[in-house]
Amino acid sequence: MKGKMSMIYWKSGKFWLGKLKEHPELMTQGKTLKELEENLKDAYQMMVMEDVPDNYQEKAIAI
């Protein structure tokens, strides 16, 4: 299941800084906008999977 979120971003010196509008506690940086977007995706994935054991299962459900 894939969803979309809004990336809020701005230039600060040499780096682009950004956060997810839906999760403002996640903030990161990148040398390019593409790198910033990838870093935000990685940070979100790490947040979601933080307490999940390695042997987890996955199933798509209707919400």
C-alpha positions as CSV (number, residue, x, y, z in Angstrom):
1,M,0.0,0.0,0.0
2,K,1.5,3.3,-1.1
3,G,0.4,6.7,0.0
4,K,1.5,10.2,-0.5
5,M,2.6,12.9,1.9
6,S,3.6,16.5,1.6
7,M,7.2,17.5,1.8
8,I,7.9,21.0,3.2
9,Y,11.4,22.2,2.2
10,W,13.7,25.2,2.0
11,K,17.3,26.0,1.2
12,S,19.7,26.8,4.0
13,G,23.2,27.5,3.0
14,K,24.6,24.4,1.1
15,F,21.8,22.1,2.1
16,W,18.1,21.6,1.5
17,L,16.2,21.1,4.7
18,G,12.8,19.5,4.9
19,K,10.1,17.7,6.9
20,L,6.9,15.8,6.2
21,K,3.8,18.0,6.8
22,E,2.0,14.9,8.2
23,H,4.9,14.1,10.5
24,P,6.7,17.4,11.4
25,E,8.8,15.6,14.0
26,L,10.7,14.1,11.0
27,M,13.3,16.6,9.7
28,T,16.4,15.9,7.6
29,Q,18.6,17.5,4.9
30,G,20.1,16.8,1.6
31,K,22.6,18.3,-0.9
32,T,19.9,18.1,-3.6
33,L,16.1,18.0,-3.5
34,K,16.3,14.4,-4.7
35,E,18.6,13.5,-1.8
36,L,16.3,15.3,0.6
37,E,13.3,13.4,-0.6
38,E,15.1,10.1,-0.3
39,N,16.3,11.0,3.2
40,L,12.8,11.8,4.2
41,K,11.5,8.5,2.9
42,D,14.2,6.7,4.8
43,A,13.5,8.6,8.0
44,Y,9.8,7.8,7.7
45,Q,10.5,4.1,7.0
46,M,12.8,3.9,10.1
47,M,10.1,5.6,12.2
48,V,7.4,3.2,11.1
49,M,9.5,0.1,11.6
50,E,11.2,1.2,14.8
51,D,9.7,-1.3,17.2
52,V,8.9,-4.1,14.6
53,P,10.9,-7.3,15.0
54,D,12.9,-8.7,12.0
55,N,10.4,-11.6,11.5
56,Y,7.3,-9.4,10.9
57,Q,4.6,-10.3,8.4
58,E,2.7,-7.9,6.1
59,K,-0.8,-7.9,4.7
60,A,-2.7,-5.3,2.7
61,I,-6.0,-4.3,4.3
62,A,-8.9,-2.1,3.3
63,I,-9.3,1.0,5.4
